[in-house]
Amino acid sequence: MRISAVADAIAGPATLKLNEKANQLKADGKPVIHLGSGEPKAPVPQAATDAARVKLDSAVVRYSPTSGSPDLKKEVVEYTRRNYRYECSPANVLISSGAKPAIFFALYSVVQPGDEVVFPAPYWVSYPEMARMLGGVPVVVAPEPGTFEPSFESFAAAVTDRTRAMIINSPNNPSGHVYSAALIKDLVRLCEERDICLIMDDIYHKLVFDGREAPSAFDFARRTGEDSVIVAVNGVSKLYAMTGFRIGWAVASKRMINVMKNVQAQILSCPSSLAEAAALGALEGDQGCVESLRSTLQANRDVMVGELSKIPGVKLNAPGGTFYSLPDFSAIDANSHRLCEFLVEKVMVVTVPGKDFGAEGHLRFSYCGSAREIIEGVERVRWALDPNGPRQITIGSTTFTRDW
Ligand SMILES: Cc1ncc(COP(=O)(O)O)c(C=O)c1O
């Protein structure tokens, strides 16, 4: 059987190989520390599990309407008003099976073969692959040296007559960077003037630190309602630690939502009504869980930044949100895949190579685990990379002996 060249060229997840190795080490009883993870470790909010239980006990778990349950869409309208000060109606909402398909369906709705999709580096690994799956051309905008933010001029220079979509993820996976209000404002203007669909991937938008907020594209929009070019994507995966429920959504013009709905109808039929019940429970329930997760992550961020700063040669821009940091290891090893493999092999610490995010020379360190994991994990890395360190060391309850 012949595999399609487009499908065959799609990259697998960056973490796959490293995870396989880490799982093998774990299965062998080895003390692996996983700093590569992409999901919060908090429990699912009680209101979500209660709501899911009620739905399950009803023994009626059928197809939802294609664009999602009316109750959840209404709650998303409320969420959008509360968090974005943006008025919309259920007809502006598509509930999907996670933020990921919502992004893909938005791209599918505007990108034709040869069209360009613009986004800044470092970027979430799925953006270039999604663009390619549609026959589109990913166009990456490089950040200003030593920062994670490109200039507006670089974006403007990347836009051509073939640009159909721009994707901004703020705060950003993998860097934790929160893009400036000035940049977001200028990008909204650019997309409005050039009729470019602006996909705001806001999946981490409340996980922002130090009393800041992630600037919202809606605050700067001149084109609103049916004229809006913004597709705001969000979901319960990260804010409510509900990655396994697979519920996300998009807010956009009715016309755009209608097209996305038809795409979704042919691929997913609808989101899971059981998972929708849980998501509704989370959104209607006590929101203290989001703040509690945010403040835990901020404390973890401080620990991570402190520990990474002890590694000579490593440069880091402190993350303003998310649960990721993206230190620059290029002074030690400019090849991030080689360095990641070395760290798993020698000290059993899992990180993610920056190359896959368009940031070669960097490694992504997650801080969604415990402070102990962060401290021990980074101490192992520091020792492994220190040519003058002791030949043998005990970190936590594990003893390592240098054989390199
Ligand atoms: C930037 C970004 N967008 C979207 C997603 C996907 O979210 P979901 O799990 O709701 O599909 C992720 C998950 O890692 C992400 O990091």
The ligand as an SDF file (V2000), in Angstrom:
LIG
                    3D

 16 16  0  0  0  0  0  0  0  0999 V2000
   -0.2810   25.8260   22.6680 C   0  0  0  0  0  0  0  0  0  0  0  0
   -1.2550   24.7110   22.7900 C   0  0  0  0  0  0  0  0  0  0  0  0
   -2.4060   24.7820   22.1200 N   0  0  0  0  0  0  0  0  0  0  0  0
   -3.3120   23.7850   22.1760 C   0  0  0  0  0  0  0  0  0  0  0  0
   -3.0640   22.6550   22.9210 C   0  0  0  0  0  0  0  0  0  0  0  0
   -4.0600   21.5210   22.8890 C   0  0  0  0  0  0  0  0  0  0  0  0
   -5.0560   21.6390   23.8210 O   0  0  0  0  0  0  0  0  0  0  0  0
   -6.1260   20.4770   23.9420 P   0  0  0  0  0  0  0  0  0  0  0  0
   -5.5670   19.4590   24.8770 O   0  0  0  0  0  0  0  0  0  0  0  0
   -7.3320   21.1730   24.5250 O   0  0  0  0  0  0  0  0  0  0  0  0
   -6.4080   19.9400   22.5950 O   0  0  0  0  0  0  0  0  0  0  0  0
   -1.8690   22.5340   23.6260 C   0  0  0  0  0  0  0  0  0  0  0  0
   -1.5690   21.3030   24.3820 C   0  0  0  0  0  0  0  0  0  0  0  0
   -0.4570   20.9860   24.7120 O   0  0  0  0  0  0  0  0  0  0  0  0
   -0.9440   23.6050   23.5710 C   0  0  0  0  0  0  0  0  0  0  0  0
    0.2060   23.5540   24.2410 O   0  0  0  0  0  0  0  0  0  0  0  0
  1  2  1  0
  2  3  1  0
  2 15  2  0
  3  4  2  0
  4  5  1  0
  5  6  1  0
  5 12  2  0
  6  7  1  0
  7  8  1  0
  8  9  2  0
  8 10  1  0
  8 11  1  0
 12 13  1  0
 12 15  1  0
 13 14  2  0
 15 16  1  0
M  END
$$$$
